[in-house]
Amino acid sequence: MNQNHREAMADVRDMYMAHSALRREFSLLPQLVRDVTPGDTTRAEVVGGHAEMLCHILHLHHEGEDLLLWPRLLERGGAEAAAIVPTMEAQHHAIEDAHAAVVALLPQWRRTARGGEQLADALEQLRAALIEHMALEESEILPLAQRHVTAREWMQLGEHGMSKSPKKQLPLAFGLAMYEGDPEVVKAVLAHAPLPARLLMPIIAPRLFASHAKRVHGTATPPRIGASVR
């Protein structure tokens, strides 16, 4: 438990927003790959580039939890954390294995637009593992984090991902999350950003996502999936 009772505790609503984006995009990916005509390398590069970005975002998202969240919950969360964190860690290992299979298949498919069914099947396996994990995380981990992780510590999760992401990719990544995000949560996330980002991100990020989605999904408004728990 937090020893400094005057310090604000984690506002975990941004995790639901991130999960919504991951659910949506990883759920749409297998069919996007299957819809690419064999040999159409132009289209494979578009879809493949999108898949690569998502895989990078997912890897950093889970790496941050491994480094910054699980240890704190185990240290402070008592029996509740001890009962669930090992499951989270095991699920991360399974997701990383599925992620590695996708990453191994992706480059050749992007170059040749052949072998798409194998890649789509690998993406299905990654999606299934990810969906199961995020649902459990939302029901078991986020309530623990609200009680045992400070707001400052929670912010470090997002900072970890941003510090290891290409700067030019950050507005698009934020647009991915904003698409289904609660405006109040978006505002709360940006409250700690530099003033230019607070002013410009709500304008630039949705436009970048709309353009990207039109290119990848054929529409600026792909189907919304949402988080399983609110």
Secondary structure as GFF3:
##gff-version 3
##sequence-region A 1 230
A	DSSP	alpha_helix	13	34	.	.	.	ID=ss1
A	DSSP	alpha_helix	41	64	.	.	.	ID=ss2
A	DSSP	pi_helix	65	69	.	.	.	ID=ss3
A	DSSP	alpha_helix	70	76	.	.	.	ID=ss4
A	DSSP	alpha_helix	78	112	.	.	.	ID=ss5
A	DSSP	alpha_helix	116	136	.	.	.	ID=ss6
A	DSSP	pi_helix	137	141	.	.	.	ID=ss7
A	DSSP	alpha_helix	142	148	.	.	.	ID=ss8
A	DSSP	alpha_helix	151	163	.	.	.	ID=ss9
A	DSSP	three_ten_helix	167	169	.	.	.	ID=ss10
A	DSSP	alpha_helix	170	178	.	.	.	ID=ss11
A	DSSP	alpha_helix	183	190	.	.	.	ID=ss12
A	DSSP	alpha_helix	195	217	.	.	.	ID=ss13
###
